[in-house]
Amino acid sequence: MNGPRVGYARCSTDEQDVIIQTEQLLVLGVADDRIYIDRGFSGTTRRNRAGLDQALAAVWNGSVFTVTKFDRFARNMAEANDILTDLSGRGVLFGLGASVYDWNDPFGRLFLQTLAMVAEFEANLGHMRTREGMALAKKNGKLKGKQPKLPEPARRSIRRRYAEGDVKLARSGVHQTGPTSEWIARRIQFHGAVDSPDVTESYLSQADGPELPSVQDSNDARPR
């Protein structure tokens, strides 16, 4: 007869996966108030995973730290080894689904070390494939970095009006007094007026304002 369970769930991006893990933990007998969750974090590092830290702090001698899949717990062999050693030293068992393993048992340790090795291998393999895919996309000209948010007609209009002195652009986000180009882009896209010069000009006129002093001018004007 194993002791009470404390559950842990993690997802990198898919919220649905956390819901599934939580439901499975409840079926395993984990109380709802003893399930700790990390959302949007990778399993390759323990850093900043508050849910994991809370779950590890919540276990006690005779309890079972429980996850539904090993890679939800860790995808780093060294960190998995450190955590499992710490849990064992506190008399805590490791639950993987319905099965429970003792880190002090040679078979249990071998099995968990193997899972940790496979989890890290899969993570590294995924990272390698991502790098290869990005390199191929860059080679083919499909990876061009962050694209401008303003449509080309609006950007041409801004450049023209700025050159003619009709528009004054703020130089510092801290001292900015008018709408930003990002705001203008959102308004243009919201109204579906990307190709409408009249609406574009209307929004651009809202960005007009007194020209801000340069950084040097501001420093010179500062009381000494």
Secondary structure, DSSP 8 states (H G I E B T S, - for coil): ----EEEEEEESS-HHHHHHHHHHHHHTT--GGGEEEEES--TT--TT-HHHHHHHHH--TT-EEEESSHHHH-S-HHHHHHHHHHHHHTT-EEEETTEEE-TTSHHHHHHHHHHHHHHHHHHHHHHHHHHHHHHHHHHTT----S--SS-HHHHHHHHHHHHTTS----S-TTT--S--HHHHHHHHHHTT-TT-HHHHHHHHHTT-------HHHHHHHS--
